[in-house]
Amino acid sequence: MTRLLVVAGTADAVDFIAGQPQDTEILATTFSQLGADCIAPRPGLRLLAGALESEGFARLLREEQPDFLVDLSHPFAVEVSRNAKTAAAVCRVPYLRFERQRADEADWPAGLDCRHFADFAAAAAACRQLDGHILLTIGSKNLAFFRELPDFRQRFYVRVLAESRILQELEAMQIDPGHIFAMKGVASAELNIALCRQCQAAALVSKDSGPAGGLLEKMQAAAALQIPLLLVDRPPSQTPAKTVGAGQTFESLAELNRAIYGEGGNKEV
């Protein structure tokens, strides 16, 4: 029987967990209860919601003694991945990291004006040079970089997860409720277009969350409306693809399953 500690909270993690053999025991951790609620119940699955530091991960590894720590957290959750990998090294548990694929430029829509930025601070600085309203689709965690702009409350609209904790944070920031779009899941190109039109957006800001995170749909909306897409590039991977002991990175769930179960991949569910 295989035992896994899974760092979840993404659509990738939902798919990975759903595809595991019935006799695999899984403890999945998520930052929020909303992330936990997205994971379908299955035999041998337990869920733990809440932020974890490296010591928290280490405690779970010592208690659970899993065969692998499998990190399927968001590409921008750098601190979470660092904490998980540090704990795995201390506890001598193999660390496996899934990195969702980036959007292939061949799939980008024609006419897209995509402007790349190394981080959120650089993207926020670029917004100073733009006129009109701007729609932020970067989540709530990195709004601080944009809140420093003098016209933030007037010009910026935000699309965030429909979670009470996040909405309370936005209320504390004194963001006008009329400037908040709260929803769950990936937005279609049509919905992105509608949101941009609703707030008369002259630009759309996104992070490179890949096709699984709805990036292509945002690109399609920006191209259709002929507005620039300000794209915050992914932070560099913290896990080079070397030995399992040092941590391995995989770009497909099939490769990840082979690392866990051998060349045959996972067994039939």
Disulfide bonds with the S-S distance in Angstrom:
none
